[in-house]
Amino acid sequence: MDKVMRLASEKGVVIFSKSSCCLCYAVNILFQEIGVSPVVHEIDQDPDGREMEKALMRLGCTAPVPAVFIGGNLVGSTNEVMSLHLKGQLIPKLKPHQQQTMS
């Protein structure tokens, strides 16, 4: 869990993903269209991927990927991200982190 939390806090917006996951791709594209470049960690390409997946589930993710963190805090998976976006609450959460993720 330490590795997940360390990686989740490295940048303003972090997505834990799997390279073959279409929902992970969709969430990543959503952020890019909003103007945010998230850091994406492909856990299926990490030697510690299985442990990272278990840690994400212990943190409360309903599905291990995509797991979205904003400002080091777990937002959730696709459903939570899309729900925030449809309510107009996602972009305000991203504002403080746009400069950091754009560099």
Contact map, one row per residue, 1 for C-alpha under 8 A:
1111100000000000000000000000000000000000000000000011001100000000000000000000000000000000000000000000000
1111110000000000000000000000000000000000000000000000000000000000000000000000000000000000000000000000000
1111111000000000000000000000000000000000000000000001000000000000000000000000000000000000000000000000000
1111111100000000000000000000000000000000000000000001001100000000000000000000000000000000000000000000000
1111111110000000000000000000000000000000000000000000000000000000000000010000000000000000000000000000000
0111111111000000000000000000000000000000000000000000000000000000000000000000000000000000000000000000000
0011111111100100000000000000000000000000000000000000000000000000000000000000000000000000000000000000000
0001111111101110000000000000000000000000000000000000000000000000000010011000000000000000000000000000000
0000111111110100000000000000000000000000000000000000000000000000000000111000000000000000000000000000000
0000011111110100000000000000000000000000000000000000000000000000000000010000000000000000000000000000000
0000001111111100000000000000000000000110000000000000000000000000000000110000000000000000000000000001100
0000000011111100000000000000000000000100000000000000000000000000000011110000000000000000000000001101100
0000000100111110000000000000000000011110000000000000000000000000000111110000000000000000000001001000100
0000001111111111000000000000000000000111100000000000000000000000000111010000000000000000000000000000000
0000000100001111100000000001000000000111100000000000000000000000011110000000000000000000000000000000000
0000000000000111110000000000000000000001111000000000000000000000111100000000000000000000000000000000000
0000000000000011111010010000000000000001111100000000000000000000111000000000000000000000000000000000000
0000000000000001111110010000000000000000111110000000000000000000110000000000000000000000000000000000000
0000000000000000111110000000000000000000010110000000000000000000000000000000000000000000000000000000000
0000000000000000011111000000000000000000000000000000000000000000000000000000000000000000000000000000000
0000000000000000111111111000000000000000000000000000000000000000100000000000000000000000000000000000000
0000000000000000000111111100000000000000000000000000000000000000000000000000000000000000000000000000000
0000000000000000000011111110000000000000000000000000000000000000010000000000010000000000000000000000000
0000000000000000110011111111000000000000000000000000000000000000110000000000010000000000000000000000000
0000000000000000000011111111100000000000000000000000000000000000000000000000000000000000000000000000000
0000000000000000000001111111110000000000000000000000000000000000000000000000000000000000000000000000000
0000000000000000000000111111111000000000000000000000000000000000010000000000010010000000000000000000000
0000000000000010000000011111111100000100000000000000000000000000000000000000000000000000000000000000000
0000000000000000000000001111111110000000000000000000000000000000000000000000000000000000000000000000000
0000000000000000000000000111111111000000000000000000000000000000000000000000000000000000000000000000000
0000000000000000000000000011111111111100000000000000000000000000000000000000000000000000000000000000000
0000000000000000000000000001111111111100000000000000000000000000000000000000000000000000000000000000000
0000000000000000000000000000111111110000000000000000000000000000000000000000000000000000000000000000000
0000000000000000000000000000011111110000000000000000000000000000000000000000000000000000001000000000000
0000000000000000000000000000001111111000000000000000000000000000000000000000000000000000000000000100010
0000000000001000000000000000001111111100000000000000000000000000000000000000000000000000000001000100110
0000000000001000000000000000001100111110000000000000000000000000000000000000000000000000000000000000110
0000000000111110000000000001001100011111000000000000000000000000000000000000000000000000000000000000100
0000000000101110000000000000000000001111100000000000000000000000000000000000000000000000000000000000100
0000000000000111100000000000000000000111110000000000000000000000000000000000000000000000000000000000000
0000000000000111110000000000000000000011111000000000000000000000000000000000000000000000000000000000000
0000000000000001111000000000000000000001111111000000000000000000000000000000000000000000000000000000000
0000000000000001110000000000000000000000111111011101100000000000000000000000000000000000000000000000000
0000000000000000111000000000000000000000011111101100000000000000000000000000000000000000000000000000000
0000000000000000011000000000000000000000011111101000000000000000000000000000000000000000000000000000000
0000000000000000000000000000000000000000011111111000000000000000000000000000000000000000000000000000000
0000000000000000000000000000000000000000000111111100000000000000000000000000000000000000000000000000000
0000000000000000000000000000000000000000001001111111000000000000000000000000000000000000000000000000000
0000000000000000000000000000000000000000001111111111100000000000000000000000000000000000000000000000000
0000000000000000000000000000000000000000001100111111110000000000000000000000000000000000000000000000000
1000000000000000000000000000000000000000000000011111111000000000000000000000000000000000000000000000000
1011000000000000000000000000000000000000001000011111111100000000000000000000000000000000000000000000000
0000000000000000000000000000000000000000001000001111111110000001100000000000000000000000000000000000000
0000000000000000000000000000000000000000000000000111111111000001000000000000000000000000000000000000000
1001000000000000000000000000000000000000000000000011111111100000000000000000000000000000000000000000000
1001000000000000000000000000000000000000000000000001111111111001001000000000000000000000000000000000000
0000000000000000000000000000000000000000000000000000111111111111000000000000000000000000000000000000000
0000000000000000000000000000000000000000000000000000011111111000000000000000000000000000000000000000000
0000000000000000000000000000000000000000000000000000001111111000000000000100000000000000000000000000000
0000000000000000000000000000000000000000000000000000000111111100000000000001000000000000000000000000000
0000000000000000000000000000000000000000000000000000000111111111101000000001100000000000000000000000000
0000000000000000000000000000000000000000000000000000000010011111000000000001100000000000000000000000000
0000000000000000000000000000000000000000000000000000000010001111111000000000100000000000000000000000000
0000000000000000000000000000000000000000000000000000110110001111111000000000100000000000000000000000000
0000000000000001110010010000000000000000000000000000100000001011111000000000100000000000000000000000000
0000000000000011110000110010000000000000000000000000000000000011111100000001110000000000000000000000000
0000000000000011100000000000000000000000000000000000000100001011111110000111110000000000000000000000000
0000000000001111000000000000000000000000000000000000000000000000011111000111100010000000000000000000000
0000000100011110000000000000000000000000000000000000000000000000001111111111000000000000000000000000000
0000000000011100000000000000000000000000000000000000000000000000000111111110000000000000000011001000000
0000000010111000000000000000000000000000000000000000000000000000000011111000000000000000000000001000000
0000100111111100000000000000000000000000000000000000000000000000000011111100000000000000000000000000000
0000000110000000000000000000000000000000000000000000000000000000000011111110000000000000000000000000000
0000000000000000000000000000000000000000000000000000000000100000001111011111000000000000000000000000000
0000000000000000000000000000000000000000000000000000000000000000001111001111100110000000000000000000000
0000000000000000000000000000000000000000000000000000000000011100011110000111111110000000000000000000000
0000000000000000000000000000000000000000000000000000000000001111111100000011111110000000000000000000000
0000000000000000000000110010000000000000000000000000000000000000011000000001111111000000000000000000000
0000000000000000000000000000000000000000000000000000000000000000000000000001111111100000000000000000000
0000000000000000000000000000000000000000000000000000000000000000000000000011111111110000000000000000000
0000000000000000000000000010000000000000000000000000000000000000000100000011111111111000010000000000000
0000000000000000000000000000000000000000000000000000000000000000000000000000011111111100000000000000000
0000000000000000000000000000000000000000000000000000000000000000000000000000001111111110000000000000000
0000000000000000000000000000000000000000000000000000000000000000000000000000000111111111110000000000000
0000000000000000000000000000000000000000000000000000000000000000000000000000000011111111111000000000000
0000000000000000000000000000000000000000000000000000000000000000000000000000000001111111100000000000000
0000000000000000000000000000000000000000000000000000000000000000000000000000000000111111110000000000000
0000000000000000000000000000000000000000000000000000000000000000000000000000000000011111111100000000000
0000000000000000000000000000000000000000000000000000000000000000000000000000000000011111111110000000000
0000000000000000000000000000000000000000000000000000000000000000000000000000000010011011111111000000000
0000000000000000000000000000000001000000000000000000000000000000000000000000000000001001111111100000000
0000000000000000000000000000000000000000000000000000000000000000000000000000000000000001111111110000000
0000000000000000000000000000000000000000000000000000000000000000000001000000000000000000111111110000000
0000000000001000000000000000000000010000000000000000000000000000000001000000000000000000011111111100000
0000000000000000000000000000000000000000000000000000000000000000000000000000000000000000001111111100000
0000000000000000000000000000000000000000000000000000000000000000000000000000000000000000000111111110000
0000000000011000000000000000000000000000000000000000000000000000000001100000000000000000000001111111100
0000000000010000000000000000000000110000000000000000000000000000000000000000000000000000000001111111110
0000000000000000000000000000000000000000000000000000000000000000000000000000000000000000000000011111111
0000000000110000000000000000000000000000000000000000000000000000000000000000000000000000000000001111111
0000000000111000000000000000000000011110000000000000000000000000000000000000000000000000000000001111111
0000000000000000000000000000000000111000000000000000000000000000000000000000000000000000000000000111111
0000000000000000000000000000000000000000000000000000000000000000000000000000000000000000000000000011111
